[in-house]
Amino acid sequence: MKRILLALLIGGATLTSLSSCTKEYITQEVNVLDGVSYVYPVNSNQWTKNGNMYSIEIAVKDLDAQYYEDGHVSVAVNFVNSKTYELIPSIIFGHDYSSNYSIGKVRIFARDVSGLTPKAPDDMDIKIVLTDATAGN
């Protein structure tokens, strides 16, 4: 009888000690920036004209080397009294919009393709969104 009780005691202790494992989670620290967006109101008279091409340069202080190298910059325009942002590049109201960027700056171009006398784009809000990513290469 003592042997059976001793065997049960040892078996119970063994089961208890083996079944009490803890889960361990390993997380990898990645240096990822938060995405950030800016809205800049731009009046028609702020564009610089060169033939039928209009351009504007906007300083974006958070557009640093990390966003430039690994992130993404997107640009959209919203005309006054419109409830829609239009992503560029796009042709909108007779202008062919495009953009480029470098560290600290975003440049927007609007080429008048209306076939009429070139005129500057209408007043608008320009939204610039910086999105971070991890370099895959």
HURAMO-V721401 format. One record per residue. N is the residue number from 1. RES is the residue in one letter. SS is DSSP state (~ for helix, > for strand, _ for the rest). BURIAL is b if it has 9 or more other ideal C-beta (glycine too) atoms within 8 Angstrom, else e. Layout:
BEGIN
n->N res->RES ss->SS burial->BURIAL
n->N res->RES ss->SS burial->BURIAL
END
This chain:
BEGIN
n->1 res->M ss->_ burial->e
n->2 res->K ss->~ burial->e
n->3 res->R ss->~ burial->e
n->4 res->I ss->~ burial->e
n->5 res->L ss->~ burial->e
n->6 res->L ss->~ burial->e
n->7 res->A ss->~ burial->e
n->8 res->L ss->~ burial->e
n->9 res->L ss->~ burial->e
n->10 res->I ss->~ burial->e
n->11 res->G ss->~ burial->e
n->12 res->G ss->~ burial->e
n->13 res->A ss->~ burial->e
n->14 res->T ss->~ burial->e
n->15 res->L ss->~ burial->e
n->16 res->T ss->~ burial->e
n->17 res->S ss->~ burial->e
n->18 res->L ss->~ burial->e
n->19 res->S ss->~ burial->e
n->20 res->S ss->_ burial->e
n->21 res->C ss->_ burial->e
n->22 res->T ss->_ burial->e
n->23 res->K ss->_ burial->e
n->24 res->E ss->_ burial->e
n->25 res->Y ss->_ burial->e
n->26 res->I ss->_ burial->e
n->27 res->T ss->_ burial->e
n->28 res->Q ss->_ burial->e
n->29 res->E ss->_ burial->e
n->30 res->V ss->_ burial->e
n->31 res->N ss->_ burial->e
n->32 res->V ss->_ burial->e
n->33 res->L ss->_ burial->b
n->34 res->D ss->_ burial->e
n->35 res->G ss->_ burial->e
n->36 res->V ss->> burial->e
n->37 res->S ss->> burial->e
n->38 res->Y ss->> burial->e
n->39 res->V ss->> burial->e
n->40 res->Y ss->> burial->b
n->41 res->P ss->> burial->e
n->42 res->V ss->> burial->b
n->43 res->N ss->_ burial->e
n->44 res->S ss->~ burial->e
n->45 res->N ss->~ burial->e
n->46 res->Q ss->~ burial->e
n->47 res->W ss->_ burial->b
n->48 res->T ss->> burial->e
n->49 res->K ss->> burial->e
n->50 res->N ss->> burial->e
n->51 res->G ss->_ burial->e
n->52 res->N ss->_ burial->e
n->53 res->M ss->> burial->b
n->54 res->Y ss->> burial->b
n->55 res->S ss->> burial->b
n->56 res->I ss->> burial->b
n->57 res->E ss->> burial->e
n->58 res->I ss->> burial->b
n->59 res->A ss->> burial->e
n->60 res->V ss->_ burial->b
n->61 res->K ss->_ burial->e
n->62 res->D ss->_ burial->e
n->63 res->L ss->_ burial->b
n->64 res->D ss->_ burial->e
n->65 res->A ss->~ burial->e
n->66 res->Q ss->~ burial->b
n->67 res->Y ss->~ burial->b
n->68 res->Y ss->~ burial->b
n->69 res->E ss->~ burial->e
n->70 res->D ss->~ burial->e
n->71 res->G ss->_ burial->b
n->72 res->H ss->> burial->e
n->73 res->V ss->> burial->b
n->74 res->S ss->> burial->e
n->75 res->V ss->> burial->b
n->76 res->A ss->> burial->b
n->77 res->V ss->> burial->b
n->78 res->N ss->> burial->b
n->79 res->F ss->> burial->b
n->80 res->V ss->_ burial->e
n->81 res->N ss->_ burial->e
n->82 res->S ss->_ burial->e
n->83 res->K ss->_ burial->e
n->84 res->T ss->_ burial->e
n->85 res->Y ss->_ burial->e
n->86 res->E ss->> burial->b
n->87 res->L ss->> burial->e
n->88 res->I ss->> burial->b
n->89 res->P ss->_ burial->e
n->90 res->S ss->> burial->e
n->91 res->I ss->> burial->e
n->92 res->I ss->> burial->b
n->93 res->F ss->_ burial->e
n->94 res->G ss->_ burial->e
n->95 res->H ss->> burial->b
n->96 res->D ss->> burial->b
n->97 res->Y ss->> burial->b
n->98 res->S ss->> burial->b
n->99 res->S ss->> burial->b
n->100 res->N ss->> burial->e
n->101 res->Y ss->> burial->b
n->102 res->S ss->> burial->e
n->103 res->I ss->_ burial->e
n->104 res->G ss->_ burial->e
n->105 res->K ss->> burial->b
n->106 res->V ss->> burial->b
n->107 res->R ss->> burial->b
n->108 res->I ss->> burial->b
n->109 res->F ss->> burial->b
n->110 res->A ss->> burial->b
n->111 res->R ss->> burial->b
n->112 res->D ss->> burial->b
n->113 res->V ss->_ burial->b
n->114 res->S ss->_ burial->e
n->115 res->G ss->_ burial->e
n->116 res->L ss->_ burial->e
n->117 res->T ss->_ burial->e
n->118 res->P ss->_ burial->b
n->119 res->K ss->_ burial->e
n->120 res->A ss->_ burial->b
n->121 res->P ss->_ burial->b
n->122 res->D ss->_ burial->e
n->123 res->D ss->_ burial->e
n->124 res->M ss->> burial->b
n->125 res->D ss->> burial->b
n->126 res->I ss->> burial->b
n->127 res->K ss->> burial->b
n->128 res->I ss->> burial->b
n->129 res->V ss->> burial->b
n->130 res->L ss->> burial->b
n->131 res->T ss->> burial->b
n->132 res->D ss->_ burial->b
n->133 res->A ss->_ burial->e
n->134 res->T ss->_ burial->e
n->135 res->A ss->_ burial->e
n->136 res->G ss->_ burial->e
n->137 res->N ss->_ burial->e
END
